Amino acid sequence: MESRKYIGMDVHQASISAAVRDEAGKLVMECVIETKARTILEFIQGLRGSLWVTFEEGTSAAWLYDLVKPPVAQVVVCDPRKNALLKAGNKNDRVDARKLSELLRAGLLTPVYHGDSGVRTLRELSRSYLTVTKDLTRVMNRTKALYRSWAIPCAGEKVYSPRHRNSWLEQLSEAAVRRRAEQLYEQLDALMKIRRQARRELLTESKKHAAQQLLRQVPLLGPIRVALLIALLQTPHRFRTKRQLWAYSGLALRTRTSGEYRFTGGQLQPSKRLASPRGLNHNHSHDLKSVFKGAAMQASRSSNVLGDLYQDLLSNGMKPAMARLTLARKIAAIVLKIWKKGGPFDPRQLKRQAA
């Protein structure tokens, strides 16, 4: 049986600090290599045994994962936000690589999911669409901020319309300010054109995936939301339960409790003290949360089966904010179930209760 070696890599743009440990935890090798494919593969191929590799999620993580996965036994891309041990004591590249190799050997790393390349194109197109959408929103906010700074009310969307721009620009008496507004409109037009093209390419690519037809059955999940869901989630089988999906989407409640058990008459019994909620979890996919929250917001104003569920929650005394959260959790649970099992969406099976 081949001996196992644990390799911790502290990855940077120009160099990688690597530390290698054996099964007993002994540090057997340390080196600094260049961040280039050929150099990294030569380093991996020079080691013997069953190789386990870890490095932190970062800019080059996807590229490095695809590079080192074939020649090694296991690759763990870990979450840097949960590596508390790296923040303790001295910190430099060599120390971080040593600690990563030790955490890998002990099985104390929290992995970040890196799936196969089947949805790579869709993921890149979704990133382009989301990025240009955020840029467009930023320019639109700057445009309104400019008018408001001169006490010009600009509610609604007419301020962006090409048909009404001249009338809006005439309200700016200062020539320099008017020129600034014209430049913002030029940026707005360019970004609108880019987003339309990104949207077309995203929708075209999403139709190549079988999950697209399944998820379109869910009310208020249009083609864009479905395309983003496929790109962001990649596969439903990475989530064992709906609660794991809620946590990944930022829809899970954080709770705090202590002293969970007590002894009564010599018998160990659970304590009756309830866990205290502390709001939603902060470490999550913001884009995925936006998809589910957007669907829930639209459902709260619609007259479909999800809108009826929202009204039932309100009639039972639930506050609107909590009802929308419950609706978002319900939509996420439906998506996970339909995508995993491949069955149709049946409105009659939608439970009239909190998710």
N, C-alpha and C positions, 0 to 999 in steps of 0.2 A: 504494500500500500504506500502510495506516495505521501511524503511529508507535506504538511500544509504550511504555507508562508503567507504572512499578512503584510500588505504593502499600504502604507499611508502616504498620500501625496498632497502637499500643499502647493496648489497651482496658482501661478501668476502669469502675466502676459509674456514675459521673456524667459522665465525659468520655473522649474518644478523641483521642490525639495522632497526627496523620497526617503522613507525609513522602512526597513524590512525586519520583521520579527518572525521567529520560528514558533512552533506550537507551544513551547514552554514559556514564551514571552520574552526570550532573550533577543536583544537587538543584534542582528547579524550583519547589517549593512546600512550605510547611509551614503547619499550622494545628491548632487545637484545636477540636473540635466536641462537641456534646452527645450523649450516648449515647441517642439517640432515633431511631426508624425514619425519620421524615420528614427529620430533619436529615442523617442519613447518606446517604439517597438523593439529596437535593439536592446534597450534596458530590460524590457519584459522577457525577451527571448534568451537573455543571458542568465536568467534565474531558473532553478530546477524545482520540481515539485508542483503541488496543486496551489495555484496562486489566487489569493483573494485580494482585491484592490478596493480602496476607498478614497474618495476626495469629496470636497464640499460642492454643493450646488452653486453655480456661478455662471459667468458669461460663456466660458468655454466648456461647460459641463456636458452639453449634448454632443459636441464634437468629440470630446475625450471619451465619453461613454461608448459611442459607436466605434472608436478606434481600438480601445483595449478590450472590449467585450469578447471578440472571437478567440484571442489567444489565452484567456484566463478562465478560471473556473467560476468566479463570482465577482461581480462589480456592484458596489454599494455607493450610490451617490447620496450623501447625507445632508440633512437639513442644518445649515450653520446656526440657525436661531436656537436650536436645541442642544448645541454642543457647549454646555456650560463649563465643562472641564477645560476647554481651550482658553477661557478667559481668566482662569486662575493661575497665579504664579507668573513666572517669566514667559514672555511671548516673543517668538521670532519664527522664521520659517522652519528651522530645524526642529524646534520644540513642538510646533504644531504638527509636523509630520509624524514625530514620535508618538504624540498623544493620539492622533488619528489611528495609527497602526494598533495601539494598545486598546482603544475603544472598539475597533473592528474585531480584534481577537476575543474581547469580552462580550461581544454581541450587544453593545450599549448604544449603537448608532440608530437614529431614526431615518429610514430611507426616504428618498424622494423618487416618485414614480417616473421612470423613463421607459416608455413603451416601444413597440416596433416602429418601423418607418412607414407603415401602411397609411397613416394619416399625416405624414410629414408635410405634404404639399398643402393640405387643408389647414394645418396648424400655421404655416407661414402666411398663407393668404388671410387667415383670421387675424393674425397679428398686424398685418398691413391695414386691414379694415378698421380694427379697433384703434390703431395709432392715428390714422388719418381722421377718424371720427373725433378723437380727443383733441387733435389739433384744430379741427373745424370748430368744435365747441369753444375752445380757447379764443379763437379769433372772433367768434360771435359775441362772446362776453366782453372782449375788449372794445368791440364796436359800440355796444350799448353803454359801456362804462364811459366812453368818450362823450357821447351825447348827454349822459346824466351829469358828467362833470361840468357841463355848461347849462345845467338846469333845464334840459330839454326832455320831457317825458317821452319814453320810447317803448311802452309796453307792447306786447304782441310780436308778430314776425314781419310786419310791413317794412320795418327799418332795413331788412335784408333784401327785400324784393328789388330787382333791377328796374321795375316800372316806377317805383316811388323814390328812387335814390336821389334824383335831382332835387325833389322837394325837401328831402331831409338835409342834403348838403347845403341848400340855400339858407337853412336856419343857423349855420355856423358862420358867424360874421368874420372871424379871424381867418386869413388866407392860409396860414401855416396849419391851423387846426383842421381846416377843410381838406388840405392836401393829405394830412395824416389819415383822415377818414377815407379818402379816395384810395390810399394805399391799402388800408384794411379791407376795402371792398375788392381790390385786386387779389389779395390773398384769399378772400372768401370764395371768389369765382374759381380760382385755381384749385383750391381744396375740394370744392364741390365737384369739379370735373374728375379729380383723382378718386374721390370716394365713390362716384358712380361706376367708374371702371373697376375699382376694388370690389365693389358689391357684385357686379356681374361675374367676375372671375370666381368669387367666393361661392356664389349660388351654383355656377356651372360645376365646380369641383365637388360640392356637397352632394350633387345628384348621383355621383359615382358610388356612394356608400349606401349599403342596404338599410342602415339605421335611419336614413332620412325619411323614408316612407312610414316607418314605424312611429317615429316621434311626431310627425305631422298630424297624427290622429289626435294628439292632446290639444284641447282648446287653447287658443291664444299663443300657441307655439308656431309662429310663422316660419318662413324659409330661412330668414336671417338668424333667428334665435336657435333654430334646429342646427344650422350649420355651425354656429358658435359652440353649441353644446357638444357636438361630435368632435370638434377640434380641441376643446378644452378638457373633455373627459377622456377621449380616445377610446376607452372601453369601459363598460359598466362592471366588469368582473374584477376590477381593482378595488371595488367597494363591497365588502361582505354584507353589510346591512345599510339601511337607509340612514341610520344615525352617523355612520362614517361619511356618507355623502353630505349630510347636513353640516358636519364639522368642516369638511373641505370647502363647502360653499359659504361658510360664515353664518350659518343659520342655527348653530348649536348653542344651547345655553351653558355657560360655565357655572359650575356649582362648587361650593366649599362646605366641607363637613369634617368634623373631628370627633373622636370618641364614638365610633359606630357601634360598639358592643358594650354590654354590661352583664354582670353576674347577678342573677336573681335566684335565691335559694340554692346556690351552688351550680346553677345551670347558666350556660352562656346564651344570651339572647340579644337580638338586634336592638339597638337603642331606638327610642321613638322620636328622637330629635331629627327634624327634617333638614335636608341639605339646603343651604342658603344660595339662591341664584345670584350671580354676579354679572349679568348681561351676556351678550353674545361673544363668541370667541373672536380674537383679533387676527390670528394667523390663518389666513384663508385666501382663496382665489377671488380677488375683487371683481374680475370680469365675470366669473361664473355667478357670483352673488347678484351682480347687476342684471343678468339674464333672468334669474328666478324672481327677483324683486320686481323687475319691469313687467313680467307676466302677471304677477300677483296684483300689482297696481292696476293694470288694465282689466283684470278679472273683477276687481272690486267695483268697476264702473260698467260691467257688462251684464247682460241678461242671459247667461248660459248656465251650465251646471256648476261651474266654479263660482260664478257670481251668486248663484243661489246658496252655495255653501257659505260664502262670505256673509250673506244676509242672515243665514241661520246662526252663525257665530255671533253676530251683533245682537240678534234677538235673544240670545242666551246670556247676554250681559258682558260679553267680551269687548274690551276696548278696541277701537279701530286699528291702532298700531299693532297690537298683538294679533288681531284677526288677520291682518295682511301678512304678518310673519308666519302664522299658522297656514295660510293659504300658500305661501311660497314653499314651505316645508312639504305640504301636500303635493304640490306640482313636482317637486324634486323626487318625492317617493314614487309618484306615478311614472315619471321618466325612467327611473331605475328599474322598476318592475317590468314595464313594457319592453325596455331595451334588453333586459336579461332574458326574459321568457319568450319574447318575440310574438306575443299575443296581441289581439286588438284591444283598443280602449273601450270599455263598457261603462257608460255613465251610470248605469243602474247599480254598479258595484262600488260606486264612490260613497264612502261612509260619511255620514253627516256628523262628524265629530272632529275634535282637534287632532292634527297630525302628530 
